[in-house]
Amino acid sequence: MSQDKETSHETSHQFDFWIGNWEVYSGDKLVGHNRIEPILDGMVLQENWVGASGSKGSSFNFYNPQKKKWQQFWVWKNGTTLELEGHYSDGKMILSGQGIDKEGKPIFHRITWFNHADGTVRQWWQSSKDQKTWTTAFDGLYKKVS
């Protein structure tokens, strides 16, 4: 196996800390359930989200060796999509990309997943209209379900 293939294979498992069945909390409030599972020989993570209010969505997460970046393709049950890309470093996966807000205007998203030593995962979703001022859209803590 060439060095590039070995590096790509190792890199494709950087997000494995997110694998599992999770209860997701915002503060003390349970806001949803999420199942992250490896597919396609472990090279892709598939996310299936169900919010406490009935929202649903799914994403595919993978390392793209041609771009040398992580990518996420997300779709909600209403057909809305979001494409993000980025990198893993210092115990954090940081993905960002541009979407469209409710008024049809561009909005930028940056989502950071923190790989905590206690096995929890924090997901911090920020949004911006100008990429200078960011507001928190979601700040949740993933706790594994046995």
MOTAMO-V357185 format. One record per residue. D_CENTER is the distance of its C-alpha to the mean C-alpha in Angstrom with 2 decimals. Layout:
D_CENTER ; D_CENTER
This chain:
29.47 ; 29.15 ; 27.46 ; 24.87 ; 23.96 ; 23.82 ; 21.56 ; 19.24 ; 19.25 ; 18.55 ; 15.76 ; 14.10 ; 13.83 ; 12.27 ; 8.97 ; 11.42 ; 11.40 ; 8.58 ; 11.12 ; 13.29 ; 14.42 ; 13.42 ; 15.10 ; 13.15 ; 15.48 ; 16.03 ; 19.07 ; 21.26 ; 20.25 ; 18.43 ; 16.14 ; 14.72 ; 14.04 ; 11.12 ; 11.91 ; 9.94 ; 12.65 ; 13.67 ; 15.66 ; 17.97 ; 19.42 ; 16.19 ; 15.10 ; 12.23 ; 9.72 ; 10.06 ; 8.33 ; 11.06 ; 10.96 ; 14.39 ; 15.12 ; 18.41 ; 19.84 ; 19.34 ; 16.38 ; 14.54 ; 11.77 ; 10.24 ; 7.89 ; 8.88 ; 7.31 ; 10.31 ; 12.39 ; 14.94 ; 18.16 ; 20.03 ; 17.85 ; 17.08 ; 13.48 ; 10.02 ; 9.08 ; 6.74 ; 9.15 ; 8.72 ; 12.04 ; 13.56 ; 16.88 ; 18.83 ; 17.85 ; 15.79 ; 13.25 ; 10.80 ; 10.41 ; 8.56 ; 9.68 ; 10.41 ; 11.36 ; 11.38 ; 14.40 ; 16.16 ; 13.84 ; 10.78 ; 7.85 ; 8.24 ; 7.20 ; 9.65 ; 11.77 ; 14.53 ; 14.95 ; 18.04 ; 18.93 ; 21.28 ; 24.25 ; 23.19 ; 22.67 ; 20.01 ; 17.26 ; 14.82 ; 11.27 ; 9.75 ; 6.66 ; 7.42 ; 6.73 ; 10.40 ; 11.96 ; 15.03 ; 18.30 ; 19.03 ; 16.25 ; 14.20 ; 10.69 ; 10.41 ; 7.61 ; 9.52 ; 9.17 ; 12.23 ; 14.26 ; 17.42 ; 20.25 ; 21.76 ; 19.19 ; 21.70 ; 21.23 ; 17.83 ; 17.47 ; 15.06 ; 13.68 ; 12.03 ; 12.34 ; 11.76 ; 12.69 ; 11.81 ; 15.18 ; 15.98 ; 18.45 ; 21.39
